Amino acid sequence: MRVSTLRWEKALSLGALLLHSVSAFRVPQPALWRSNSALYTATYDPIKTSEAVSQKDESSDQWILDSLEKEDRCVVGPKEVLVYDTSLRDGTQGESVAATCDDKLKIVRRLHSFDVDFIEAGWPGSNPKDAEFFQRAKEELTAEERTKLVAFGSTRRKSVKASEDPQVQALLDSEAPTICLVAKAHAWQVEEILKATREQNLEMIRDTVSFLRSKGRRVFVDLEHFFDGYKHDKDYVMKCAEVAADAGASCLVLCDTNGGSMPWDVTNICKEVVDYFGGLKTIGIHTHNDCGMAVANSLAGANSGVGLIQGTINGIGERTGNADLCSIVPSLAFHMESKMTCKSNLEDLTKLSRFVDEILNRTPNQGAPYVGSSAFAHKGGLHVAAMERSPLSYQHIQPELVGNQMRVLVSELSGRNNILQKIEEVGMNWGGITAKVTNEKAMAILNRVKALENKGYSFEGADASVHLMILHATQGYCSPFQVRDYNANVYDNNMDKTARMLSWNENKKDLSGNGPTARATVSVRTVNTDPDAEDLYVDMLEVADGNGPVDALANALRRALLPSHPSLEGVELVDYKVRILDPSSATGAATRVMIEFKDTRVGNTWTTVSVDTNVVSASLNALVDGLEYALIENSAMCTLDDDGHYLFESDHSS
């Protein structure tokens, strides 16, 4: 099936109509900018566009077309604001911030669930990891999730046409429906850094935008160094914006690239640009936090008519970071009453913040506005006395609105309802007991959570561990297996770390001839599957080698459990993170281990957590919890009591 040419001509006619009409959100001033129709026709020919698009296979690109069917209207703030997340591109340029391809896929799904408007996931033409992400996204993300993806890139090189630039082609190959191009807008940057003439730079913008538009992509243009360039040569930065708009860019993003602009400058410049384009083009803003003004500048921009704000979760980013969406979005919602697609999901904001930190293996900022654990914390004196009368006496909003909670540091609030809700999610049936007993059980679990968190546990990204905690508080439940004891030995005869790395090939095989570096022994009590055996349980002793003590333990555990629990065959360990909790204790420090598992048969994933001064013990505990959680859906919950007595039959189906 081919894409209808008529369909695209209709879409393009609508785009032309929108381009020359006034949006419902248009500011009162008349637009000073008008599209150069001759230039527009020469660079973006609707007929050629429809012919090019008609040659595409609808089965492979339908999700792109569906995304672009949404009307690209002009959005003017603060009445309405589009939220554009660049955590996975600009955010990863921050020091000690790194994300694997798997990490990016997880974060994209979570951002989509939160309902941000655009997710800039990487620069496919700059590195293999981002190219891999966009390739995997075609298969591993849903069509709805992919509609929000943005591929980042730059205008073509000055010496080649856009149609011949490999970096531009990589943007098309990503199949992202929206492409964001960075373009130099500061005359000095163009001449001294890019080593191009001013006209060459304008042609690079014009050619790249029009080429990508001719291929059916929505295009945003990040006008780099815009605010500094505006002060240096106002006419030239506005010419860059005009050329991008004439070539078909849907949004012009004003960038405070060096982070040195002040809110009053941002206010004046944004207002002039918004008025200049008169409601015909959405104006965006991208700020950095070098002066601590990224959030303030973003909000100032919105208040001056900016309709799209770029930022990152938790403000991660290059140097001192980008604008923090975890501060911007709720401020727009509660203090500026802006309309946003994600506004109804603000109760999940704190969870989103901590989820991203956990995936990126970062320590959450306790003092972060809205989402930090100290954001609504109160300590003694007049504040606590006033808070007892009214929570709003020392809080600008109710913390529950962003999924956070108020804390009184001298006697913390219970949070029992959170546990009761989790019990309901787990699906535990505590029928036949009174509400008082239920509340007592919830309080016991809550106290257990608090005690463990005090030792360094973090359950925010480890729902499976909370699930098991609730199950273990249920009368009659016990684990499907028990680890009686274990032993792990590490050995090595190659102490040259450089040689060790060079001898390790891409398939993770040791080419030095030394073999595995660890051996583990585990003793496990579990169900006896021999129908003729007198004992209903059996003690299994297994030995396995591995590339380290944790790998060896995981292999030994699987070997011991598979005969009784064949459903574990499809369970894989897909992620393993270790964090030192008290670096001052050096090698004696407590460590937190988080392990993510995946059931390859159904695609489900879950995470468990454990803390111990012995990293091997912490790893084993997290492994045991993860395998136990895997058996909940495939085995009878109760198998052995604390004395090893068999209670219920296990499901031995594979």
PEWOFEN-V849819 format. One record per residue. N is the residue number from 1. RES is the residue in three letters. PSI is psi in whole degrees, 0 to 359 (none if undefined). Layout:
<<N & RES & PSI> <N & RES & PSI>>
//
This chain:
<<1 & MET & 135> <2 & ARG & 149> <3 & VAL & 133> <4 & SER & 127> <5 & THR & 320> <6 & LEU & 321> <7 & ARG & 318> <8 & TRP & 324> <9 & GLU & 323> <10 & LYS & 316> <11 & ALA & 319> <12 & LEU & 326> <13 & SER & 320> <14 & LEU & 320> <15 & GLY & 319> <16 & ALA & 321> <17 & LEU & 317> <18 & LEU & 323> <19 & LEU & 326> <20 & HIS & 15> <21 & SER & 170> <22 & VAL & 131> <23 & SER & 159> <24 & ALA & 340> <25 & PHE & 14> <26 & ARG & 139> <27 & VAL & 158> <28 & PRO & 329> <29 & GLN & 145> <30 & PRO & 147> <31 & ALA & 135> <32 & LEU & 338> <33 & TRP & 137> <34 & ARG & 141> <35 & SER & 134> <36 & ASN & 98> <37 & SER & 323> <38 & ALA & 315> <39 & LEU & 318> <40 & TYR & 318> <41 & THR & 324> <42 & ALA & 326> <43 & THR & 338> <44 & TYR & 86> <45 & ASP & 115> <46 & PRO & 325> <47 & ILE & 313> <48 & LYS & 323> <49 & THR & 313> <50 & SER & 324> <51 & GLU & 319> <52 & ALA & 317> <53 & VAL & 325> <54 & SER & 341> <55 & GLN & 355> <56 & LYS & 150> <57 & ASP & 120> <58 & GLU & 329> <59 & SER & 329> <60 & SER & 333> <61 & ASP & 9> <62 & GLN & 323> <63 & TRP & 330> <64 & ILE & 314> <65 & LEU & 320> <66 & ASP & 321> <67 & SER & 318> <68 & LEU & 348> <69 & GLU & 338> <70 & LYS & 132> <71 & GLU & 125> <72 & ASP & 75> <73 & ARG & 163> <74 & CYS & 133> <75 & VAL & 130> <76 & VAL & 126> <77 & GLY & 171> <78 & PRO & 1> <79 & LYS & 320> <80 & GLU & 141> <81 & VAL & 135> <82 & LEU & 138> <83 & VAL & 122> <84 & TYR & 114> <85 & ASP & 129> <86 & THR & 28> <87 & SER & 322> <88 & LEU & 358> <89 & ARG & 285> <90 & ASP & 326> <91 & GLY & 324> <92 & THR & 357> <93 & GLN & 357> <94 & GLY & 152> <95 & GLU & 135> <96 & SER & 19> <97 & VAL & 122> <98 & ALA & 144> <99 & ALA & 131> <100 & THR & 172> <101 & CYS & 320> <102 & ASP & 319> <103 & ASP & 317> <104 & LYS & 319> <105 & LEU & 319> <106 & LYS & 315> <107 & ILE & 323> <108 & VAL & 315> <109 & ARG & 320> <110 & ARG & 321> <111 & LEU & 322> <112 & HIS & 318> <113 & SER & 323> <114 & PHE & 340> <115 & ASP & 42> <116 & VAL & 160> <117 & ASP & 321> <118 & PHE & 142> <119 & ILE & 104> <120 & GLU & 109> <121 & ALA & 352> <122 & GLY & 180> <123 & TRP & 94> <124 & PRO & 338> <125 & GLY & 2> <126 & SER & 335> <127 & ASN & 153> <128 & PRO & 326> <129 & LYS & 317> <130 & ASP & 324> <131 & ALA & 320> <132 & GLU & 320> <133 & PHE & 309> <134 & PHE & 329> <135 & GLN & 315> <136 & ARG & 329> <137 & ALA & 328> <138 & LYS & 331> <139 & GLU & 326> <140 & GLU & 345> <141 & LEU & 150> <142 & THR & 163> <143 & ALA & 322> <144 & GLU & 320> <145 & GLU & 323> <146 & ARG & 336> <147 & THR & 339> <148 & LYS & 352> <149 & LEU & 143> <150 & VAL & 131> <151 & ALA & 132> <152 & PHE & 144> <153 & GLY & 190> <154 & SER & 167> <155 & THR & 161> <156 & ARG & 163> <157 & ARG & 155> <158 & LYS & 342> <159 & SER & 357> <160 & VAL & 159> <161 & LYS & 156> <162 & ALA & 323> <163 & SER & 346> <164 & GLU & 2> <165 & ASP & 120> <166 & PRO & 325> <167 & GLN & 322> <168 & VAL & 321> <169 & GLN & 324> <170 & ALA & 327> <171 & LEU & 318> <172 & LEU & 319> <173 & ASP & 335> <174 & SER & 337> <175 & GLU & 21> <176 & ALA & 134> <177 & PRO & 336> <178 & THR & 138> <179 & ILE & 133> <180 & CYS & 119> <181 & LEU & 135> <182 & VAL & 132> <183 & ALA & 138> <184 & LYS & 132> <185 & ALA & 356> <186 & HIS & 121> <187 & ALA & 319> <188 & TRP & 319> <189 & GLN & 320> <190 & VAL & 313> <191 & GLU & 322> <192 & GLU & 327> <193 & ILE & 311> <194 & LEU & 338> <195 & LYS & 46> <196 & ALA & 162> <197 & THR & 164> <198 & ARG & 320> <199 & GLU & 324> <200 & GLN & 317> <201 & ASN & 318> <202 & LEU & 319> <203 & GLU & 325> <204 & MET & 318> <205 & ILE & 310> <206 & ARG & 311> <207 & ASP & 316> <208 & THR & 315> <209 & VAL & 311> <210 & SER & 324> <211 & PHE & 313> <212 & LEU & 324> <213 & ARG & 324> <214 & SER & 341> <215 & LYS & 11> <216 & GLY & 20> <217 & ARG & 144> <218 & ARG & 136> <219 & VAL & 127> <220 & PHE & 150> <221 & VAL & 118> <222 & ASP & 109> <223 & LEU & 94> <224 & GLU & 140> <225 & HIS & 31> <226 & PHE & 312> <227 & PHE & 318> <228 & ASP & 319> <229 & GLY & 327> <230 & TYR & 321> <231 & LYS & 330> <232 & HIS & 313> <233 & ASP & 90> <234 & LYS & 318> <235 & ASP & 321> <236 & TYR & 318> <237 & VAL & 324> <238 & MET & 328> <239 & LYS & 320> <240 & CYS & 316> <241 & ALA & 319> <242 & GLU & 314> <243 & VAL & 317> <244 & ALA & 318> <245 & ALA & 315> <246 & ASP & 326> <247 & ALA & 350> <248 & GLY & 10> <249 & ALA & 136> <250 & SER & 330> <251 & CYS & 136> <252 & LEU & 115> <253 & VAL & 119> <254 & LEU & 120> <255 & CYS & 128> <256 & ASP & 73> <257 & THR & 320> <258 & ASN & 356> <259 & GLY & 24> <260 & GLY & 5> <261 & SER & 150> <262 & MET & 153> <263 & PRO & 323> <264 & TRP & 326> <265 & ASP & 316> <266 & VAL & 318> <267 & THR & 310> <268 & ASN & 315> <269 & ILE & 316> <270 & CYS & 319> <271 & LYS & 320> <272 & GLU & 318> <273 & VAL & 316> <274 & VAL & 315> <275 & ASP & 323> <276 & TYR & 319> <277 & PHE & 357> <278 & GLY & 39> <279 & GLY & 12> <280 & LEU & 341> <281 & LYS & 138> <282 & THR & 131> <283 & ILE & 132> <284 & GLY & 172> <285 & ILE & 143> <286 & HIS & 114> <287 & THR & 155> <288 & HIS & 162> <289 & ASN & 26> <290 & ASP & 331> <291 & CYS & 12> <292 & GLY & 21> <293 & MET & 9> <294 & ALA & 314> <295 & VAL & 314> <296 & ALA & 317> <297 & ASN & 322> <298 & SER & 316> <299 & LEU & 323> <300 & ALA & 321> <301 & GLY & 314> <302 & ALA & 319> <303 & ASN & 341> <304 & SER & 7> <305 & GLY & 356> <306 & VAL & 133> <307 & GLY & 358> <308 & LEU & 131> <309 & ILE & 125> <310 & GLN & 141> <311 & GLY & 184> <312 & THR & 157> <313 & ILE & 129> <314 & ASN & 13> <315 & GLY & 19> <316 & ILE & 151> <317 & GLY & 179> <318 & GLU & 145> <319 & ARG & 250> <320 & THR & 5> <321 & GLY & 171> <322 & ASN & 180> <323 & ALA & 134> <324 & ASP & 111> <325 & LEU & 336> <326 & CYS & 344> <327 & SER & 322> <328 & ILE & 311> <329 & VAL & 310> <330 & PRO & 328> <331 & SER & 319> <332 & LEU & 319> <333 & ALA & 313> <334 & PHE & 334> <335 & HIS & 346> <336 & MET & 355> <337 & GLU & 40> <338 & SER & 148> <339 & LYS & 127> <340 & MET & 149> <341 & THR & 330> <342 & CYS & 3> <343 & LYS & 324> <344 & SER & 351> <345 & ASN & 14> <346 & LEU & 338> <347 & GLU & 345> <348 & ASP & 6> <349 & LEU & 315> <350 & THR & 320> <351 & LYS & 319> <352 & LEU & 314> <353 & SER & 312> <354 & ARG & 330> <355 & PHE & 313> <356 & VAL & 318> <357 & ASP & 317> <358 & GLU & 317> <359 & ILE & 322> <360 & LEU & 4> <361 & ASN & 44> <362 & ARG & 149> <363 & THR & 124> <364 & PRO & 145> <365 & ASN & 108> <366 & GLN & 329> <367 & GLY & 12> <368 & ALA & 135> <369 & PRO & 146> <370 & TYR & 308> <371 & VAL & 349> <372 & GLY & 152> <373 & SER & 340> <374 & SER & 1> <375 & ALA & 330> <376 & PHE & 37> <377 & ALA & 141> <378 & HIS & 139> <379 & LYS & 104> <380 & GLY & 180> <381 & GLY & 208> <382 & LEU & 327> <383 & HIS & 312> <384 & VAL & 319> <385 & ALA & 318> <386 & ALA & 323> <387 & MET & 330> <388 & GLU & 332> <389 & ARG & 319> <390 & SER & 122> <391 & PRO & 336> <392 & LEU & 2> <393 & SER & 332> <394 & TYR & 31> <395 & GLN & 136> <396 & HIS & 338> <397 & ILE & 168> <398 & GLN & 127> <399 & PRO & 331> <400 & GLU & 337> <401 & LEU & 335> <402 & VAL & 16> <403 & GLY & 14> <404 & ASN & 185> <405 & GLN & 149> <406 & MET & 142> <407 & ARG & 132> <408 & VAL & 112> <409 & LEU & 335> <410 & VAL & 335> <411 & SER & 93> <412 & GLU & 145> <413 & LEU & 153> <414 & SER & 311> <415 & GLY & 25> <416 & ARG & 324> <417 & ASN & 329> <418 & ASN & 318> <419 & ILE & 319> <420 & LEU & 321> <421 & GLN & 321> <422 & LYS & 322> <423 & ILE & 319> <424 & GLU & 321> <425 & GLU & 320> <426 & VAL & 333> <427 & GLY & 24> <428 & MET & 137> <429 & ASN & 101> <430 & TRP & 39> <431 & GLY & 151> <432 & GLY & 356> <433 & ILE & 155> <434 & THR & 163> <435 & ALA & 326> <436 & LYS & 316> <437 & VAL & 320> <438 & THR & 315> <439 & ASN & 323> <440 & GLU & 319> <441 & LYS & 318> <442 & ALA & 319> <443 & MET & 322> <444 & ALA & 318> <445 & ILE & 317> <446 & LEU & 316> <447 & ASN & 324> <448 & ARG & 316> <449 & VAL & 314> <450 & LYS & 317> <451 & ALA & 319> <452 & LEU & 321> <453 & GLU & 328> <454 & ASN & 334> <455 & LYS & 354> <456 & GLY & 356> <457 & TYR & 153> <458 & SER & 113> <459 & PHE & 1> <460 & GLU & 319> <461 & GLY & 19> <462 & ALA & 65> <463 & ASP & 330> <464 & ALA & 323> <465 & SER & 321> <466 & VAL & 318> <467 & HIS & 312> <468 & LEU & 324> <469 & MET & 320> <470 & ILE & 318> <471 & LEU & 320> <472 & HIS & 343> <473 & ALA & 0> <474 & THR & 132> <475 & GLN & 130> <476 & GLY & 347> <477 & TYR & 140> <478 & CYS & 167> <479 & SER & 149> <480 & PRO & 345> <481 & PHE & 163> <482 & GLN & 135> <483 & VAL & 116> <484 & ARG & 314> <485 & ASP & 170> <486 & TYR & 163> <487 & ASN & 137> <488 & ALA & 130> <489 & ASN & 138> <490 & VAL & 134> <491 & TYR & 154> <492 & ASP & 144> <493 & ASN & 14> <494 & ASN & 98> <495 & MET & 4> <496 & ASP & 103> <497 & LYS & 329> <498 & THR & 314> <499 & ALA & 324> <500 & ARG & 315> <501 & MET & 321> <502 & LEU & 335> <503 & SER & 4> <504 & TRP & 113> <505 & ASN & 180> <506 & GLU & 337> <507 & ASN & 13> <508 & LYS & 40> <509 & LYS & 134> <510 & ASP & 116> <511 & LEU & 1> <512 & SER & 351> <513 & GLY & 4> <514 & ASN & 339> <515 & GLY & 193> <516 & PRO & 156> <517 & THR & 4> <518 & ALA & 154> <519 & ARG & 133> <520 & ALA & 146> <521 & THR & 131> <522 & VAL & 144> <523 & SER & 121> <524 & VAL & 136> <525 & ARG & 125> <526 & THR & 191> <527 & VAL & 140> <528 & ASN & 117> <529 & THR & 0> <530 & ASP & 112> <531 & PRO & 340> <532 & ASP & 355> <533 & ALA & 146> <534 & GLU & 322> <535 & ASP & 138> <536 & LEU & 354> <537 & TYR & 165> <538 & VAL & 144> <539 & ASP & 124> <540 & MET & 132> <541 & LEU & 117> <542 & GLU & 150> <543 & VAL & 141> <544 & ALA & 151> <545 & ASP & 164> <546 & GLY & 176> <547 & ASN & 0> <548 & GLY & 172> <549 & PRO & 323> <550 & VAL & 317> <551 & ASP & 318> <552 & ALA & 319> <553 & LEU & 317> <554 & ALA & 318> <555 & ASN & 318> <556 & ALA & 320> <557 & LEU & 313> <558 & ARG & 319> <559 & ARG & 324> <560 & ALA & 329> <561 & LEU & 333> <562 & LEU & 322> <563 & PRO & 322> <564 & SER & 337> <565 & HIS & 73> <566 & PRO & 343> <567 & SER & 342> <568 & LEU & 353> <569 & GLU & 325> <570 & GLY & 6> <571 & VAL & 128> <572 & GLU & 150> <573 & LEU & 118> <574 & VAL & 346> <575 & ASP & 147> <576 & TYR & 117> <577 & LYS & 140> <578 & VAL & 134> <579 & ARG & 132> <580 & ILE & 124> <581 & LEU & 329> <582 & ASP & 82> <583 & PRO & 333> <584 & SER & 341> <585 & SER & 0> <586 & ALA & 230> <587 & THR & 348> <588 & GLY & 12> <589 & ALA & 151> <590 & ALA & 142> <591 & THR & 143> <592 & ARG & 128> <593 & VAL & 130> <594 & MET & 129> <595 & ILE & 132> <596 & GLU & 136> <597 & PHE & 160> <598 & LYS & 134> <599 & ASP & 106> <600 & THR & 342> <601 & ARG & 324> <602 & VAL & 351> <603 & GLY & 3> <604 & ASN & 145> <605 & THR & 153> <606 & TRP & 160> <607 & THR & 141> <608 & THR & 160> <609 & VAL & 149> <610 & SER & 154> <611 & VAL & 136> <612 & ASP & 155> <613 & THR & 341> <614 & ASN & 110> <615 & VAL & 330> <616 & VAL & 318> <617 & SER & 317> <618 & ALA & 320> <619 & SER & 317> <620 & LEU & 317> <621 & ASN & 319> <622 & ALA & 323> <623 & LEU & 313> <624 & VAL & 315> <625 & ASP & 319> <626 & GLY & 319> <627 & LEU & 324> <628 & GLU & 317> <629 & TYR & 323> <630 & ALA & 329> <631 & LEU & 349> <632 & ILE & 320> <633 & GLU & 350> <634 & ASN & 354> <635 & SER & 160> <636 & ALA & 141> <637 & MET & 313> <638 & CYS & 128> <639 & THR & 308> <640 & LEU & 140> <641 & ASP & 184> <642 & ASP & 338> <643 & ASP & 7> <644 & GLY & 16> <645 & HIS & 131> <646 & TYR & 133> <647 & LEU & 313> <648 & PHE & 156> <649 & GLU & 147> <650 & SER & 152> <651 & ASP & 113> <652 & HIS & 13> <653 & SER & 146> <654 & SER & none>>
//
